[in-house]
Amino acid sequence: MGEHVSGGYGTGKEALLAATVHVVARKGLRGLTYRAVAEIAGVNNSLVAHHFGSRDALIEAALDWSVNRSIGLSGLENLPANEEEFCGRLMALIRENPDIQTFQYEMILEARRRPELAPAVRRLYKSYISAISAGLGHLGISGETGVAQAAFAGLDGLVLQLIAGMDEDGVERSIRVLWAALARATETPASSVRP
């Protein structure tokens, strides 16, 4: 048998979702079959159909799972109050979970070709922006949607750059620049910030 997804996902639905993320990250959607997912999860392929019923249901469930996992691992809802921890946590997330991030970008692009995936992608962005809004609130930064969306757009772009093979040191420096901008936002009264 081929490689298996490890990480304590067990053999239930979570293992199948983790395997789906892995397959799509490595082979794209064209490589996503029940058999490929089952092989990575180490189960019979009929189990995939049993749990999800359709390929599209599997894809949507895997996308939701990947977002929840990524938000949990990154700690976006409870951002650290210092630059070192902020940068370290984000870099570790990207280094240790490239399949999750790659899978999400695959789904975002696929939603342009398959509009039925658009609601799941909108949920993805809404979840991330909500999480970073909460995290910014913990830092004393206005959690308004525009600020949170701009902060997430910066992080999202930097993650994409790293996944695309850009220089890791350059991405880390840019995360630190983003941190400095966020820190300055805590010093600026909200009434003096222009829309």
N, C-alpha and C positions, 0 to 999 in steps of 0.2 A: 504494500500500500504506500501511497505518497506521504508527504509531510502532513502533520497534524497541527492544528491550532492549540497552543497551550495557554496557560494563564489562569487555570482554575475555573473555566467556564462550565465544567461538567459535561453531561451528555444530553441535556434537555434543549429547550428552545434557545437559551443563551449561547450554547455551543454552536448551534446552527446559524445564529445571527453573526457570531464572530467569524465563522467559516465563510459566510456569505461576503462579509466585508473583506476578508483576506482574498477570496477568489476574484472579486471585482477589482480590488486594488492591484492585483498581479496580472489579471488576464482581461480586464475590461468586462463590460456587460456581455460581450459575445462569448466569453468563456464561462458565463454563469449558467450552470446546469444543476439539476438536483444531484446528479451523480458527483459532480465536482465538489459541491458543498458537503455531501455526505462523506466523501473520501477524506476531506480535510477534517471534518468533525469526528470521523471514525465511527460512523453509523451506517445503517442501511438507507439507501436513497428513498425508500417509501416513507420513511419517517419525516422527510422534508415536506413532502406533499401532504402528509397527515396533519402536520402542525400548521401549515400555511395555506394550503389549498391551491394557490396559484403562484406563479413566478413574481407577478407584480405585488402580491401581498407580501411575499418574502422580501422583495426589494424595499418596500415601504417600511416594513417592520425593522429591517436592518438599518435603514437610514435613521429612523427614530432612536433605535438602540445606540447607534454610533454617536449621535448628537448628545444623548444623555450621558454616555460614557465619557466623551470628550469634555463636556462641561464639568462633570464630576472630577475627572483627573486634573483638569487645568485649574480648578478652584476659582473660576471666573466670578461666581456669586459671592465669594469672600476673598477678594483680592488682598494680597499681603501689603503691609504698609511700608515696605522697604524695597529699593531697587534690586538688590541682589536676589531676594527671594522671588520677586516678580519675574525677573529675567530667567532665573534658574528654573522655576516651575514651568514657564512656557517653553523654554528650550528642551527640557526633559520630556514634556508632553510630545513635542514634535519628534524628537530623537527616538523615543520609546514606542510611539504609536503611529508610525508613518502610514500604515494601512488604513487606519480610521480616517485620517485627513485625506488621503488619496481617494478613498471610496467616496467621501463626501463631494470632492471636486468632480469626480466622474458623474455622480448623480445630478449635480448642478448643471453640468453641460448636457447631460442626457435630457433634462427637463426642457431644454430649448427644442429638442427634436420630438419629445413625447410630452405633450401638454398635460397628460393625466398625472405626471409626476410633479407638476408645478405646485400643487397644494402641499405636498410633503417637503419640498424645497423651501416654500414660504414658511412652513413650521420650523424648519432648520434655522433660518435666519431670525425668526421671531424668538426662538428659544435662546440663541446666542446673544441677541441684543438685550433680551430681558435679563439674562444672567449677568452680562457685563454692566447693565444698568444697576442691578443690585450691588455688584461689586464696587462700582464707583460710588454708590451711596455710602457704603461702609468706609470709604476713604474721604468722605465729606465733599464729593464732587456731585454736582447736580445730576440726578439720574434721568433727566429728560431724554426722550428718545433720540433727538438729534445728536446729543453728545455721545450717548452710548453707541449709536449707529456709526458715528465717525470713528470712535475708538475701536469698535469691532472691525470696521473696514480696514483700518491700519493693521491690526493683528491678522486678519484674514489674508491680506495681501502678503504680509511677511511670511506666514505659514506657507502660502502657495509658492513663494520664491524659494523657500528652503526645500520644499518637496520637489521643485523643478531643478534643484541642483545648484542653486546660488551659494556663494561663499557663506559658510556658517558664521564666521566671525563678523561679516558685514550684516547679516540678519540680526545677530545678537546686539551689535552696536545700534541698529535701528530700533530694536525693542527698547533699548535704554533711552534712546531719543524720545520714543513714545512715552515712556515712563516719566521723563523730565517734563514733557508737555502736560501730562496728566497732573503731575505735582504742581506745576505752575497754575493749573486750573483751580486747585484748592486754595491758592493764595489770592485769586482774582474774584472780587465780589460778583455775583451773578448779574447784577444790574449793569455792570460795566462791560459785559461780554455782548458783542453784537451778533445778531443772527446771521 
